[in-house]
Amino acid sequence: MKTVSRKLNNLTLQQKLTLLFALTTAIVLLVNLCIYVMINDMTGRVEQVYVSNVSLNDLGDALDDVQKSMEDYLNTKSTEALESYYRTDQAYRDLLGELNTQATDNPILLAQKNIRNLSLSYLSTASEVVQAKRNRNVELYGTLYEEAAALCDEIHTYVYSLNNEQFKANADTYQTLRRSLQRMELFSLVVLIAVILGSTVVVLVTTRSAIAPLHQLAQSADEVAKGNFDIQKVEVHSQDEVGIVAGAFNQMVVSIRDYIEQLREMMEHETEMMERELMMQSHLKDAQLKYYQAQINPHFLFNTLNAGVQLAMMEGAGRTECFLENTAEFFRYNVRMNGKDAALADEIRLVDNYVYILNVRFSGEILFRKEIDESLLDVRVPGMILQPIVENSVNYGIRGLDREGRIELDVYQEGDSICISVWDNGNGMEEARIREVLEGTIQSDPATSGSNGVGLRNVMERLQLYYKEGAKLEIFSEGKDKGTEILITIPKEESACTG
């Protein structure tokens, strides 16, 4: 008994419940199966009670069919009537094969034997009647017909008498079976109630053994929630889920006690570190101040470029003047748009300046095309979102191509959204690379790419800040040397309202 109890304690809670369910289900199924077999057997016996009466009724009907088909042939002498006679004759003979043929003292079986003998005589006489009719022997078939009709009536009398006798016997048997069936139903009900009560008791005992440690665990957890860690350990008697949780809870309480002690020691050490941290922050601020002082004054750069523009104009250097003017406008826009939004037209103008500067630097190797819906030029967008994308297409798309590099900028409306597409015919991107860029797991390197420090990831973050969940940036490429398209989709309504 102890071995069985020990094995049960080592089972998991799911295994215990599964075992309990399987046991009760097996008992109920077995009881129902036994009841079903007994009831089915009883029902079969009840059905057999009236089979003999039904057989006698079928025999009488078949006899009438033979008599009728014979009379039809005598009246019509048609082929159809003759065929019908032969069919009914054979059917009647088949039914006669089920009757008793042995000598017996049983009155019912003796009556069956008499009916069979009379029926065979009738069928023989009926066959002679049909043959006499076919031979046109009027006197003979008339005499034989009367004899056959008399035999038919006599057989019906025997069948009726035998049917009554069997009905009386079957009625007594049916009453006996009916009482047995009622007792069987009562027995089945008692057994089912006993099984249900037994299963309920087993379930209650099993669940109580599982809930008792849970109740103790809940009380201990409530004490811990109130801040009282000086509690007794929860007793563990099994290795199921409840036992494992109780053991883990005991270990957790011990760990919390140790952690509180360690926390007290850490707080004393942290107090000592605070003073050092304040001193480090002071030094950091000094370093930042020196860093800001070392930065170039952008206004000084603008004034210098403007002076260069005036000088080029005075000397008649038109191309140099245009280059310096575009360069100054480019840097002025960068500083002016820091943290602000801008009209889409200004963003496109900045891209024009940037492409112009690059074509001057690299002898016009970039073929730039744009197709803009002019009704969207006043839409407000975050500053500096187009130029970094075009710069990305130049640095990572068409830079170093052995063919003519092309960049296309398209701005159009699609439904309630504004679409901004930047496409290049450059190196293309693999699917894994696109995923890394969109997930932000790689970063551009300004030192090697020539970037101005405003990268593609920065554009994505500012779009999210500006439009919340309303903006979307997608990258499309069919693979290496297949070009790349960066598509920005923004809501038109929000863009108009922001402006």
C-alpha positions in Angstrom: 0.0 0.0 0.0 2.9 2.4 0.9 4.5 1.6 -2.5 1.4 2.5 -4.4 1.0 5.7 -2.4 4.6 6.6 -3.1 4.2 6.0 -6.8 1.0 8.2 -6.8 2.9 11.0 -5.1 5.6 10.9 -7.7 3.0 11.4 -10.5 2.4 14.9 -11.9 -0.9 16.6 -11.3 -1.9 16.1 -14.9 -1.0 12.4 -14.7 -3.1 12.0 -11.5 -6.1 13.8 -13.1 -5.7 11.8 -16.3 -5.5 8.5 -14.3 -8.6 9.5 -12.3 -10.5 10.4 -15.4 -9.5 7.2 -17.2 -10.4 5.0 -14.2 -13.9 6.5 -13.8 -14.5 6.6 -17.5 -13.5 2.9 -17.8 -15.9 1.9 -14.9 -18.8 3.9 -16.4 -18.1 2.5 -19.9 -17.9 -1.1 -18.6 -21.1 -0.8 -16.7 -22.9 0.8 -19.6 -21.5 -1.9 -21.9 -22.9 -4.7 -19.7 -26.2 -3.0 -19.5 -26.3 -2.5 -23.2 -25.6 -6.1 -23.9 -28.3 -7.3 -21.5 -30.9 -4.9 -22.8 -30.0 -5.7 -26.4 -30.4 -9.4 -25.7 -33.7 -8.8 -23.9 -34.9 -6.7 -26.9 -33.9 -9.4 -29.3 -35.9 -12.0 -27.4 -38.9 -9.6 -27.3 -38.7 -9.2 -31.1 -38.6 -13.0 -31.6 -41.9 -13.3 -29.7 -43.9 -12.1 -32.6 -41.8 -13.3 -35.5 -43.9 -16.5 -35.8 -47.1 -14.6 -36.0 -45.7 -12.4 -38.7 -44.5 -15.5 -40.6 -48.0 -17.0 -40.5 -49.5 -13.7 -41.8 -47.0 -13.7 -44.7 -47.9 -17.4 -45.4 -51.6 -16.5 -45.6 -50.9 -13.5 -47.9 -48.7 -15.7 -50.1 -51.5 -18.3 -50.4 -54.0 -15.6 -51.4 -51.5 -14.4 -54.1 -51.3 -18.0 -55.5 -55.1 -18.4 -55.6 -55.6 -14.9 -57.2 -52.9 -15.5 -59.9 -54.4 -18.8 -60.7 -57.9 -17.3 -61.1 -56.5 -14.5 -63.3 -55.0 -17.1 -65.6 -58.3 -19.1 -65.7 -60.2 -15.9 -66.6 -57.7 -14.4 -69.1 -55.3 -17.2 -70.1 -52.7 -14.6 -70.7 -48.9 -15.1 -70.6 -48.6 -12.4 -67.9 -51.1 -14.1 -65.6 -49.3 -17.4 -66.1 -45.9 -15.9 -65.2 -47.5 -14.3 -62.1 -48.9 -17.7 -61.1 -45.5 -19.3 -61.3 -43.8 -16.5 -59.3 -46.4 -16.7 -56.5 -46.2 -20.5 -56.5 -42.5 -20.4 -55.9 -42.8 -17.7 -53.3 -45.3 -19.8 -51.4 -43.1 -22.9 -51.6 -40.2 -20.8 -50.1 -42.3 -19.9 -47.1 -43.4 -23.5 -46.7 -39.7 -24.5 -46.3 -39.7 -22.7 -42.9 -42.5 -24.9 -41.4 -41.9 -28.0 -39.3 -41.6 -31.3 -41.2 -40.8 -33.6 -38.3 -43.1 -35.8 -36.2 -43.8 -34.2 -32.8 -46.2 -34.0 -29.9 -46.1 -30.2 -29.8 -49.5 -29.0 -31.0 -48.1 -25.9 -32.7 -45.4 -27.7 -34.5 -47.9 -30.5 -35.5 -50.3 -27.8 -36.9 -47.4 -26.4 -38.9 -46.7 -29.9 -40.4 -50.4 -30.2 -41.3 -50.5 -26.8 -43.0 -47.4 -27.8 -45.0 -48.9 -31.0 -46.2 -52.2 -29.4 -47.1 -50.3 -26.6 -48.9 -48.3 -29.1 -51.0 -51.6 -30.8 -51.9 -53.1 -27.4 -52.8 -50.1 -26.5 -55.0 -50.3 -29.8 -56.8 -54.0 -29.4 -57.4 -53.6 -25.8 -58.6 -50.9 -26.9 -61.0 -53.3 -29.5 -62.4 -55.9 -26.8 -62.8 -53.6 -24.6 -64.8 -52.5 -27.6 -67.0 -56.1 -28.6 -67.7 -56.9 -25.0 -68.6 -54.0 -24.9 -71.0 -55.2 -28.2 -72.5 -58.8 -26.8 -72.9 -60.2 -29.5 -70.7 -63.2 -27.5 -69.3 -64.8 -30.2 -67.2 -61.5 -31.3 -65.6 -60.2 -27.9 -64.7 -63.6 -26.9 -63.3 -63.6 -29.9 -60.9 -60.0 -29.4 -60.0 -60.6 -25.6 -59.4 -63.3 -26.4 -56.8 -61.0 -28.9 -55.1 -58.2 -26.3 -55.0 -60.5 -23.6 -53.6 -61.7 -26.0 -50.9 -58.1 -26.7 -49.9 -57.3 -23.0 -49.9 -60.1 -22.3 -47.4 -59.0 -25.3 -45.2 -55.4 -24.0 -45.1 -56.6 -20.5 -44.2 -58.6 -22.1 -41.3 -55.5 -23.9 -40.0 -53.4 -20.8 -40.4 -55.9 -18.7 -38.5 -56.2 -21.3 -35.7 -52.4 -21.7 -35.4 -52.0 -17.9 -35.4 -54.3 -17.6 -32.5 -52.6 -20.3 -30.5 -49.2 -18.7 -31.1 -50.4 -15.3 -30.2 -51.7 -16.5 -26.8 -48.3 -18.3 -26.1 -46.4 -15.2 -27.3 -48.5 -12.9 -25.1 -47.5 -14.8 -22.0 -43.8 -14.8 -23.0 -44.0 -11.1 -23.8 -45.3 -10.3 -20.3 -42.5 -12.4 -18.7 -39.9 -10.6 -20.8 -41.5 -7.2 -20.1 -41.2 -7.8 -16.3 -37.6 -8.9 -16.8 -36.8 -5.7 -18.8 -38.3 -3.5 -16.1 -36.1 -5.2 -13.4 -33.1 -4.7 -15.7 -33.8 -1.0 -16.0 -34.1 -0.7 -12.3 -30.8 -2.6 -11.8 -29.1 -0.4 -14.4 -30.3 2.8 -12.7 -29.0 1.6 -9.3 -25.6 0.6 -10.8 -25.2 3.9 -12.6 -26.1 5.9 -9.4 -23.6 3.8 -7.4 -20.8 4.4 -10.0 -21.5 8.1 -10.1 -21.5 8.4 -6.3 -18.3 6.4 -6.1 -16.6 8.4 -8.8 -17.6 11.6 -7.0 -16.1 10.5 -3.8 -12.9 9.5 -5.5 -12.7 12.9 -7.3 -13.4 14.8 -4.1 -10.7 12.9 -2.2 -8.1 13.4 -5.0 -8.8 17.1 -5.5 -8.8 17.7 -1.7 -5.3 16.1 -1.5 -4.2 18.5 -4.3 -5.9 21.6 -3.0 -4.7 21.3 0.7 -1.1 22.2 -0.1 -2.3 24.9 -2.5 -4.3 26.5 0.4 -1.2 26.4 2.6 0.8 27.9 -0.2 -1.7 30.7 -0.7 -1.6 31.6 3.0 2.2 31.7 3.0 2.2 33.8 -0.2 -0.2 36.3 1.4 2.2 36.7 4.4 5.1 37.3 2.0 3.1 39.9 0.1 2.6 41.7 3.4 6.4 41.8 3.9 6.7 39.0 6.4 9.5 36.7 5.3 9.8 34.9 8.7 7.4 32.1 7.8 7.5 28.4 8.0 8.3 26.4 4.9 5.4 24.9 3.0 5.3 21.2 3.6 6.0 19.2 0.4 4.7 15.6 0.3 4.5 15.0 -3.5 6.5 15.6 -6.7 3.6 16.9 -8.8 3.2 20.5 -10.0 1.9 21.6 -6.6 4.9 20.1 -4.9 7.3 21.7 -7.3 5.7 25.1 -6.9 5.8 24.8 -3.1 9.4 23.8 -3.2 10.2 26.7 -5.5 8.3 29.1 -3.2 10.3 27.9 -0.2 13.5 28.5 -2.2 12.2 31.9 -3.3 11.6 33.1 0.3 15.1 32.1 1.3 16.5 33.9 -1.8 14.6 37.0 -0.9 15.9 37.0 2.6 19.5 36.8 1.2 18.8 39.5 -1.4 17.5 41.9 1.3 20.6 41.4 3.2 22.7 42.0 0.1 20.7 45.1 -0.8 21.4 46.7 2.6 25.1 46.2 2.0 24.8 47.6 -1.6 23.0 50.7 -0.4 25.9 51.6 1.9 28.3 51.1 -1.0 26.1 53.1 -3.4 26.1 56.0 -1.0 29.9 56.1 -1.2 29.7 56.0 -5.0 27.3 58.9 -5.3 30.0 61.5 -4.5 32.4 60.0 -7.1 29.6 60.1 -9.7 28.9 63.7 -9.1 32.6 64.5 -9.6 32.6 62.6 -12.8 29.5 64.4 -14.1 31.2 67.7 -13.4 34.3 66.7 -15.4 32.0 65.5 -18.2 30.2 68.8 -18.5 33.6 70.5 -18.7 34.5 68.2 -21.6 31.2 68.8 -23.4 31.8 72.6 -23.1 35.2 72.3 -24.7 33.7 70.1 -27.5 31.0 72.7 -28.3 33.6 75.5 -28.3 35.7 73.5 -30.8 32.7 73.1 -33.3 32.6 75.2 -36.5 30.2 78.1 -36.4 27.8 77.4 -39.3 27.0 81.1 -39.9 30.7 81.7 -40.4 30.6 79.0 -43.1 27.6 80.6 -44.8 29.2 84.0 -44.8 32.4 82.6 -46.2 30.5 80.8 -49.0 28.5 84.0 -49.8 31.7 85.9 -50.0 32.9 83.3 -52.5 29.7 83.7 -54.5 30.2 87.5 -54.7 33.9 87.1 -55.7 33.0 84.7 -58.4 30.3 87.0 -59.7 32.8 89.9 -59.8 35.3 87.8 -61.7 32.7 86.5 -64.1 33.0 82.8 -63.1 29.4 81.8 -63.6 29.8 78.1 -63.0 31.8 78.7 -59.8 29.2 81.2 -58.7 26.4 78.7 -59.3 28.3 75.9 -57.5 29.0 78.0 -54.4 25.5 79.3 -54.3 24.0 75.8 -54.4 26.5 74.7 -51.7 25.6 77.6 -49.4 21.9 76.9 -49.9 22.4 73.2 -49.1 24.2 73.9 -45.8 21.8 76.7 -44.8 18.8 74.4 -45.3 20.5 71.7 -43.2 20.8 74.0 -40.2 17.5 75.8 -40.7 15.5 72.5 -40.8 17.1 71.0 -37.7 14.1 69.5 -35.8 11.5 71.4 -38.0 9.1 70.4 -40.7 9.2 71.8 -44.3 7.1 72.0 -47.4 7.6 69.1 -49.8 8.7 71.7 -52.4 11.7 72.8 -50.2 12.7 69.1 -49.7 12.7 68.6 -53.5 14.7 71.8 -54.0 17.3 70.6 -51.6 17.6 67.3 -53.6 18.2 69.4 -56.7 21.0 71.3 -55.0 22.6 68.1 -53.7 22.5 66.4 -57.1 23.9 69.6 -58.8 26.8 69.7 -56.3 27.6 66.0 -56.9 27.4 66.4 -60.7 29.9 69.3 -60.5 32.2 67.2 -58.3 32.0 64.0 -60.4 31.6 65.6 -63.9 27.9 65.0 -64.3 27.9 61.2 -64.0 24.5 61.1 -62.2 21.4 61.2 -64.4 18.6 62.6 -62.3 14.9 62.5 -63.3 11.9 63.6 -61.2 8.1 63.4 -61.7 6.2 65.5 -59.2 2.5 66.0 -58.6 2.5 69.8 -58.2 -0.7 69.7 -56.2 1.3 68.1 -53.4 4.2 70.7 -53.2 2.7 72.5 -50.2 2.3 69.4 -48.1 4.3 69.6 -44.8 6.8 66.8 -44.1 9.6 66.4 -41.5 12.7 68.3 -42.6 15.6 66.4 -44.2 13.9 63.2 -45.3 14.5 63.2 -49.1 18.1 64.3 -49.3 19.4 61.4 -47.0 17.5 58.9 -49.2 19.0 60.3 -52.4 22.4 60.3 -50.8 21.9 56.7 -49.8 21.1 55.8 -53.4 24.3 57.6 -54.6 26.7 56.1 -52.0 25.4 52.6 -51.9 23.6 52.3 -55.2 25.3 54.0 -58.2 28.7 54.9 -56.8 31.4 53.0 -58.7 29.0 51.7 -61.4 30.6 50.8 -64.8 27.4 52.1 -66.5 25.5 55.3 -66.4 23.9 55.9 -62.9 20.3 56.9 -62.8 18.1 58.2 -59.9 14.4 58.8 -60.3 12.2 60.8 -57.8 8.5 60.3 -58.0 5.9 62.1 -55.8 2.3 61.1 -56.4 -1.0 60.5 -54.6 -2.6 57.1 -54.1 -5.9 57.1 -52.4 -5.7 59.0 -49.1 -1.9 58.6 -49.0 1.1 60.4 -50.5 3.8 58.3 -52.0 7.4 59.4 -52.4 9.6 57.0 -54.4 13.4 57.2 -54.9 14.7 54.6 -57.4 18.2 53.9 -58.6 19.6 51.4 -61.2 22.5 50.6 -59.0 23.9 47.6 -57.1 20.6 46.5 -55.6 20.1 44.8 -52.2 19.6 41.3 -51.0 16.5 40.4 -48.9 18.6 39.8 -45.8 20.3 43.3 -46.2 16.9 45.0 -46.6 15.6 43.3 -43.5 18.7 44.4 -41.5 18.3 48.0 -42.7 14.6 48.2 -41.8 15.2 46.5 -38.4 18.1 48.9 -37.6 20.6 46.1 -37.0 23.3 47.8 -39.2 24.3 51.5 -39.4 25.9 53.6 -42.1 29.5 54.7 -41.6 29.8 58.4 -42.3 33.6 58.1 -42.5 33.5 55.6 -45.4 30.3 56.6 -47.2 30.7 60.4 -47.4 27.3 60.8 -45.6 26.4 64.0 -43.9 25.5 62.1 -40.8 21.7 61.9 -41.4 21.2 58.3 -42.2 18.3 56.2 -43.5 17.5 54.9 -40.0 17.3 58.5 -38.8 14.7 59.2 -41.5 12.7 56.2 -40.4 12.7 57.3 -36.7 11.7 60.9 -37.6 8.8 59.7 -39.8 7.5 57.6 -36.9 7.8 60.5 -34.5 6.1 62.9 -36.9 3.2 60.6 -38.1 3.1 58.0 -35.3 1.8 54.8 -37.0 0.6 56.7 -40.1 3.9 56.6 -42.1 5.6 53.7 -43.7 9.1 53.2 -45.3 9.7 50.3 -47.6 12.7 49.0 -49.6 12.2 47.0 -52.8 15.0 45.3 -54.7 15.1 42.2 -56.9 18.7 41.4 -55.9 22.2 42.2 -56.9 22.6 44.7 -59.8 18.8 45.0 -60.1 18.5 48.5 -58.6 16.7 49.6 -55.4 13.5 51.6 -54.7 12.8 53.3 -51.3 9.1 54.1 -50.9 7.8 56.5 -48.3 4.0 56.4 -47.7 2.5 59.2 -45.6 -1.1 60.2 -44.9 -2.2 63.2 -46.8 -4.8 64.4 -44.3 -2.2 64.5 -41.4 0.4 66.1 -43.7 -2.0 68.9 -44.6 -3.1 69.4 -41.0 0.4 69.6 -39.7 1.2 72.4 -42.0 
